[in-house]
């Protein structure tokens, strides 16, 4: 109990604005204190901190400081569910009336939105909503002291964060960017720093002296599984189609890879951008036809190899359900190899076969029957399949996915 009291007292060293934060039971973490202290110097700050180490609390202390100085504050996040989460956190930690912390959505009418924005001291919203209101003069940043940009690595190109950051700079509003992953390339990080007008950078990694004691140890155990004969058979029908599309693009001198396994995903994105800039119409259409086929075939190949039969069949069915289908998609859906590959996959699903890693997963889970377990998967179709498989084996499995 004494250590908790001591921790609370140390938070007060951040200044009188801490009176606006509910510190009861809030464990003191030195790195959060140090980063917040740096932000309170007033410079635009980029905070890079591993996931789960409390970036939001740092943003809340910075907001409290602006509120104490008589200014309003804004907390931006890229999705509505994330905004709702931050709104609940702010309600729980700031000593404000509920109506003073506004969760703003575009669903609210303009007149009511303007009224709510004027009454609120803290606004939580997606950047698209705020950018639209600023552009249509429904909102002014004149009274704001700080804007916190969560997941700020998105502040590049034409994303709404970019527009808001420019408006904030003109009004002299402090910017605080929060992220766990600022980017892997120097040019991307520089673009982020330039966009958010960053003057101060606070970076912590899990091994830093003031962080390491708060990081749970992680144990990585990689289990390799052999592809089933059914999966090998399906990929044998996809491979010649992939090679055909790749050869077509090579003949146009648009891509320099002979084997599709060697193509980086980033290169595929660049290729799409290059093709869209081709001025010769017929040449561009021909290139785009082969490109769309290649993209979809590679995705099918990746799905069946890494996710399994259900994900593969589900993807082809999703293409068939599209109201508008390009010539390339229609060509794939009517291709004999694709039809046979899907028949093999569907037959396997009916017979109860799946990717071998499902069996490996069941073996792991059997060791932790009395524990709560989180299983991560890349695709919704895989989640649906896993829930069904685990339920069939006696597990109380539930899907947990965000809204589209």
C-alpha positions in Angstrom: 0.0 0.0 0.0 2.8 2.4 0.9 4.4 1.9 -2.6 1.1 2.9 -4.2 1.0 6.1 -2.2 4.6 6.9 -3.1 3.8 6.3 -6.8 0.9 8.7 -6.7 3.0 11.4 -5.1 5.6 11.1 -7.9 2.9 11.7 -10.5 2.3 15.1 -8.9 5.8 16.2 -9.9 4.4 16.7 -13.4 2.7 19.8 -12.1 -0.7 21.1 -11.0 -2.5 19.7 -14.1 -2.3 16.2 -12.5 -5.2 17.4 -10.3 -7.4 16.7 -13.4 -6.3 13.1 -13.6 -7.7 10.3 -11.3 -4.4 9.0 -9.9 -5.9 6.6 -7.3 -4.5 3.2 -8.0 -2.5 4.4 -11.0 0.8 2.6 -10.8 3.8 4.9 -11.4 5.9 4.0 -14.4 9.1 6.0 -14.8 9.2 6.0 -18.6 5.6 7.4 -18.8 6.6 10.1 -16.3 9.8 11.0 -18.3 8.0 11.0 -21.7 5.2 13.1 -20.3 7.6 15.6 -18.7 9.3 16.0 -22.1 5.9 16.6 -23.9 5.0 19.3 -21.3 7.9 21.4 -22.6 5.4 22.3 -25.4 7.1 21.0 -28.5 5.5 18.8 -31.1 6.4 15.3 -30.0 6.5 11.9 -31.5 6.2 9.1 -29.0 7.4 5.6 -30.1 6.5 3.0 -27.5 5.9 -0.8 -27.8 2.3 -2.0 -27.8 0.7 -2.4 -24.4 3.0 0.0 -22.5 0.6 2.8 -22.0 0.9 5.4 -24.7 -2.7 6.5 -24.1 -2.0 7.5 -20.5 0.9 9.7 -21.7 -1.6 11.4 -24.1 -4.1 11.9 -21.2 -1.5 13.6 -19.0 -0.6 15.9 -22.0 -4.3 16.6 -22.5 -4.8 17.4 -18.8 -2.0 20.0 -19.0 -3.7 21.8 -21.9 -7.1 21.7 -20.0 -5.5 23.2 -16.9 -4.2 26.0 -19.1 -7.7 26.8 -20.2 -7.4 25.2 -23.6 -9.5 22.4 -25.3 -8.0 19.1 -26.4 -8.5 16.5 -29.1 -7.7 12.8 -29.2 -7.8 11.3 -32.7 -7.8 7.6 -33.6 -8.1 5.9 -37.1 -11.2 3.7 -36.3 -14.5 4.1 -34.5 -13.9 1.1 -32.2 -10.5 2.6 -31.2 -12.2 6.0 -30.6 -14.8 4.4 -28.4 -12.0 2.7 -26.4 -10.2 6.0 -25.9 -13.4 7.8 -25.0 -14.1 5.3 -22.2 -10.5 5.6 -21.0 -10.7 9.4 -20.9 -14.1 9.2 -19.0 -12.5 6.9 -16.5 -9.3 8.9 -15.9 -10.1 12.6 -16.3 -11.9 14.6 -13.6 -14.4 16.1 -16.1 -18.2 15.8 -16.5 -19.2 13.1 -19.1 -20.7 15.8 -21.4 -17.3 17.6 -21.4 -15.7 14.5 -23.2 -17.3 14.2 -26.6 -17.2 11.1 -28.8 -17.8 12.7 -32.1 -19.1 10.8 -35.2 -20.2 11.9 -38.6 -23.6 10.3 -37.9 -24.6 13.4 -35.7 -26.3 16.2 -37.6 -24.3 19.3 -38.4 -26.1 21.7 -36.1 -26.1 19.4 -33.1 -22.5 18.5 -33.8 -21.5 22.2 -33.7 -23.3 22.6 -30.4 -21.7 19.5 -28.9 -18.2 20.6 -30.1 -18.6 24.0 -28.6 -19.6 22.5 -25.2 -16.9 19.8 -25.1 -13.5 20.3 -23.5 -12.1 17.1 -25.0 -13.1 15.7 -28.4 -12.5 12.1 -29.4 -13.0 11.4 -33.1 -11.7 9.8 -36.3 -9.5 12.1 -38.4 -12.0 11.9 -41.3 -14.7 13.5 -39.2 -12.5 16.3 -37.9 -11.0 17.0 -41.3 -14.5 17.3 -42.8 -15.7 19.7 -40.1 -12.6 21.9 -40.4 -13.0 22.1 -44.2 -16.7 23.1 -43.8 -16.0 25.6 -41.0 -18.1 23.5 -38.5 -15.1 23.4 -36.2 -12.3 25.8 -35.3 -9.0 25.0 -33.7 -8.7 28.5 -32.1 -9.5 27.3 -28.6 -7.4 24.0 -28.8 -4.1 23.6 -27.0 -3.2 20.1 -28.1 -4.1 17.3 -30.5 -3.1 13.7 -29.8 -2.7 11.6 -33.0 -3.0 7.9 -32.1 -1.5 5.4 -34.6 0.2 8.5 -36.0 2.3 6.4 -38.5 -0.8 6.8 -40.8 0.0 10.5 -41.1 1.4 10.2 -44.7 0.2 11.1 -48.1 -3.5 12.2 -48.4 -4.6 10.6 -45.1 -6.8 13.0 -43.0 -4.1 13.3 -40.3 -2.0 15.3 -42.8 -4.6 17.9 -43.3 -5.3 18.3 -39.6 -1.6 18.6 -38.8 -1.3 21.5 -41.2 -4.3 23.2 -39.7 -2.9 22.6 -36.2 0.4 24.2 -37.2 -1.3 27.3 -38.5 -3.2 27.7 -35.2 -0.2 27.0 -33.0 -1.8 23.8 -31.5 0.7 21.3 -30.0 0.9 18.0 -31.8 1.6 14.7 -30.0 1.9 11.6 -32.1 1.6 8.1 -30.6 2.8 4.9 -32.4 4.4 1.6 -31.8 5.7 1.4 -35.4 6.8 4.6 -37.1 8.0 2.8 -40.2 10.8 0.6 -41.3 12.4 2.9 -43.8 14.2 6.2 -43.1 12.2 8.0 -45.8 8.9 6.9 -44.3 10.0 8.1 -40.8 11.2 11.4 -42.3 7.8 11.9 -44.0 6.0 11.2 -40.7 8.2 13.7 -38.9 7.7 16.4 -41.6 3.9 15.8 -41.7 3.4 16.2 -38.0 5.9 19.0 -37.7 7.8 17.0 -35.1 10.4 18.9 -33.0 11.0 16.3 -30.2 11.2 12.5 -30.4 10.7 10.1 -27.4 11.6 6.5 -28.2 11.5 3.6 -25.9 12.1 -0.1 -26.6 11.4 -3.1 -24.4 15.1 -3.3 -23.2 15.4 0.3 -22.1 16.4 0.7 -18.4 13.1 2.5 -17.5 10.9 0.1 -19.4 12.3 -3.4 -19.0 10.8 -4.1 -15.6 7.3 -3.6 -17.1 7.6 -5.9 -20.1 6.4 -9.5 -19.8 8.9 -12.1 -21.1 8.0 -13.6 -24.5 8.8 -17.1 -25.6 8.8 -17.9 -29.3 8.5 -21.5 -30.3 8.2 -22.1 -34.1 6.5 -25.4 -35.1 6.9 -26.5 -38.8 4.2 -28.6 -40.4 4.2 -30.4 -43.7 1.8 -29.5 -46.4 -0.9 -32.1 -47.1 -1.1 -33.9 -50.4 -4.4 -32.2 -51.1 -2.9 -28.7 -50.6 0.0 -29.7 -52.9 -2.5 -30.9 -55.5 -4.4 -27.6 -55.4 -1.2 -25.5 -55.8 -0.2 -27.7 -58.8 -3.3 -26.4 -60.6 -2.6 -22.7 -59.6 1.1 -22.7 -60.4 0.9 -22.8 -64.2 -1.7 -20.0 -64.2 0.6 -17.8 -62.1 3.5 -18.5 -64.3 1.4 -17.6 -67.4 0.4 -14.2 -66.0 4.0 -13.5 -64.8 5.4 -14.4 -68.3 2.9 -12.0 -69.9 4.1 -9.1 -67.7 7.7 -10.1 -68.3 7.1 -9.9 -72.1 5.8 -6.4 -71.6 9.1 -5.7 -69.6 7.0 -4.6 -66.6 8.5 -7.0 -64.1 11.9 -8.5 -63.8 11.2 -11.7 -61.9 11.1 -15.2 -63.5 9.9 -17.0 -60.4 6.8 -15.8 -58.6 8.2 -16.9 -55.2 10.9 -14.3 -55.5 8.6 -11.3 -56.0 8.4 -9.0 -52.9 4.9 -7.8 -52.0 6.1 -4.2 -52.1 7.2 -4.7 -55.7 3.6 -5.9 -56.7 2.2 -2.7 -55.2 4.7 -0.6 -57.1 3.9 -2.5 -60.3 0.2 -1.6 -60.0 1.0 2.1 -59.7 3.3 1.9 -62.7 0.7 0.2 -64.9 -1.9 2.8 -63.9 0.4 5.6 -65.3 0.8 4.0 -68.7 -0.7 6.4 -71.3 -1.2 3.9 -74.2 -4.8 2.7 -73.5 -4.6 -0.8 -75.1 -1.2 -1.5 -73.6 -2.4 -0.4 -70.1 -5.5 -2.5 -70.3 -3.5 -5.6 -71.4 -1.0 -5.0 -68.6 -3.7 -4.5 -66.0 -5.5 -7.6 -67.1 -2.4 -9.8 -66.5 -1.6 -7.9 -63.3 -5.1 -8.4 -61.7 -4.9 -12.1 -62.6 -1.5 -12.4 -61.1 -2.5 -10.6 -57.8 -5.5 -12.8 -57.3 -3.7 -16.0 -58.2 -0.9 -15.2 -55.8 -3.4 -14.5 -53.1 -5.2 -17.8 -53.7 -1.8 -19.7 -53.6 -0.9 -18.0 -50.4 -4.2 -18.7 -48.8 -4.3 -22.4 -49.5 -0.6 -22.8 -48.5 -0.7 -20.8 -45.2 -4.4 -20.8 -44.2 -6.0 -23.9 -45.7 -8.9 -25.2 -47.7 -11.7 -23.1 -46.1 -9.9 -19.8 -46.7 -9.1 -20.8 -50.3 -12.7 -21.8 -51.2 -14.1 -18.8 -49.3 -12.0 -16.4 -51.3 -13.1 -17.8 -54.7 -16.7 -17.7 -53.5 -16.3 -14.0 -52.5 -15.0 -13.2 -56.1 -18.1 -15.0 -57.5 -20.4 -12.9 -55.3 -19.1 -9.6 -56.6 -21.8 -7.6 -58.5 -19.2 -6.1 -60.8 -16.5 -8.4 -62.1 -13.5 -7.4 -64.2 -12.6 -9.3 -67.3 -9.6 -10.7 -65.4 -11.8 -12.0 -62.5 -14.3 -13.6 -64.9 -11.4 -15.3 -66.7 -10.2 -16.8 -63.4 -13.7 -17.9 -62.3 -14.2 -19.7 -65.6 -10.7 -21.2 -65.8 -10.7 -25.0 -65.8 -7.7 -25.2 -63.3 -9.5 -22.9 -60.8 -12.7 -24.9 -61.0 -10.9 -28.2 -60.4 -8.8 -26.7 -57.6 -11.9 -25.5 -55.8 -13.7 -28.8 -56.3 -10.7 -30.5 -54.6 -10.8 -28.0 -51.8 -14.6 -28.3 -51.3 -14.3 -32.1 -51.2 -11.6 -31.9 -48.6 -13.8 -29.6 -46.4 -16.7 -32.0 -46.7 -14.4 -34.9 -45.6 -13.2 -32.9 -42.6 -9.7 -32.1 -43.9 -8.0 -28.8 -43.2 -4.5 -27.3 -43.0 -2.1 -29.5 -41.0 -1.4 -26.6 -38.7 -4.9 -27.0 -37.2 -3.9 -30.4 -35.9 -0.7 -28.9 -34.5 -2.8 -26.2 -32.8 -5.1 -28.7 -31.2 -2.0 -30.5 -29.8 -0.7 -27.3 -28.2 -4.1 -26.3 -26.8 -4.5 -29.8 -25.2 -1.6 -28.8 -22.8 -3.5 -25.7 -21.6 -7.1 -27.0 -21.2 -7.5 -25.1 -17.9 -6.2 -21.8 -19.2 -7.7 -18.9 -21.2 -6.0 -18.8 -24.6 -5.9 -16.3 -27.5 -5.3 -17.7 -31.0 -4.5 -15.1 -33.6 -5.3 -15.6 -37.3 -4.7 -13.4 -40.3 -8.1 -13.7 -42.1 -11.7 -13.7 -41.0 -12.4 -16.9 -42.9 -9.6 -18.6 -40.9 -11.1 -17.3 -37.7 -14.5 -18.8 -38.6 -12.9 -22.1 -39.5 -10.8 -22.3 -36.3 -13.8 -21.5 -34.1 -15.7 -24.3 -35.8 -12.8 -26.7 -35.5 -12.1 -25.9 -31.9 -15.8 -26.1 -30.9 -16.0 -29.5 -32.5 -13.2 -30.6 -30.2 -14.9 -29.4 -27.1 -13.4 -25.9 -26.7 -15.6 -22.9 -25.8 -14.2 -20.9 -28.7 -15.5 -17.4 -29.7 -14.5 -15.1 -32.5 -13.2 -11.6 -31.7 -12.9 -9.4 -34.7 -13.3 -5.7 -35.4 -16.0 -4.1 -37.5 -15.4 -3.7 -41.2 
